[in-house]
Amino acid sequence: MKNIKFYNLPAFNKKYEKNFIKSFKKINNSGRYIIGDNARNFEKEYAKYCGSKYCVGVGNCFDALKLSFISYQILGEIKTGDEVLVPANTYIASILAVTAANLKPVFVEPDNETFNINVKNIRKKINKKTKAILAVDLYGQPAELFEIKKLAKKYKLKVIEDAAQAHGAKINNKKIGSISDVTCFSFFPGKNIGAFGDAGAVTTNDAKVYRIIKSLRNYGEQDFINLKDRKYKNIYKGVNSRLDELQAAILSLKLKTYPSELKRRQFISKYYFKNIKNNLIKLPSVNKKFSHAWHLFVVRCAKRDKLKLHLKKHNVQSMIHYPIPPHKQSALKEYKKLPLKLTEKISKEILSLPIYPTLKNQELKFIVKTLNKFK
Ligand SMILES: Cc1ncc(COP(=O)(O)O)c(C=O)c1O
């Protein structure tokens, strides 16, 4: 078997080329390259897809998160230095968004089965300074959002969700993007719905937060639709994090085809569950009430590095999400001594297997055969 890639963007994106060129020509003729009709249409489509009232397109998920925290500061519900409970086991961007908004991340250990934030551990960390919970849907599996919301209600906390990896995931048939106070998405090229560059979005049912983020993404300027209505009035200290027309156009094209791609990801996950039979490899734990977006299929193995090497020897690429937990990164050295043993253990034992729509059945079969031979 020739090399099986961890992901193959050129092969996946090929089918969009023709329509993308058409969109490019249309946008060029329109002369409006940033937050025009394409961005507005995509925002409407994505809000509808998620079942939320509002969607704002932004530059990336990091900004989506940061601007969400800033919007609650503008509303006076969170203040500089307040504490945000964050999963210790996540990609560092989730945590950097908290520090970038001048808030204090308080690390919470994960659940040993799902690797998502452990709700029991959240409860233990709540104190007077706690103002929000950052829920991350790691690998595409929703966090325990309804349990988290119950706690948030009791202690008057905001729930900000990082769904960078979880487009189309559901809890009891309710889509991610319609559950938390604010949900943040990434359309980084390798994500389940990926642009041809950076892009992100926020969905919310809160009209106030929606209006503030819409303004913040454009230097805090009062929103306008037609250029002739622009007043150059700036209400907030905003940033430049706008969704451009080309990215919005490709995202609209991709949103249409996404349901069938998500089905393919689900098919691959089922195939792995049914056919990987090796006591050394622990398969992911999925909450039965949840519909997983299968951005990543992450197995656990005490001999992880050996397993990675074994796959490599058979030309199968794998990756580790993530090899160094955020609190062990030099960037966050002030947290390096925190006792986060489970997070550290997980980072040493996890391995992500290929899972993407263009992965062929024959390749899948070969990956499973290779995994089952591992000793
Ligand atoms: C869990 C998580 N949060 C946040 C981000 C940041 O997304 P972006 O690159 O769009 O800023 C990522 C991207 O990899 C992610 O996986």
The ligand as an ORCA input file, in Angstrom:
! r2SCAN-3c Opt
* xyz 0 1
  C     -10.066     23.352     19.858
  C      -9.588     24.493     19.025
  N      -9.820     25.748     19.441
  C      -9.422     26.825     18.736
  C      -8.760     26.668     17.547
  C      -8.293     27.891     16.818
  O      -8.894     28.003     15.573
  P      -8.324     29.063     14.508
  O      -7.099     28.499     13.943
  O      -9.454     29.192     13.507
  O      -8.104     30.340     15.249
  C      -8.482     25.392     17.057
  C      -7.744     25.226     15.805
  O      -6.972     24.359     15.582
  C      -8.911     24.272     17.807
  O      -8.669     23.028     17.396
*
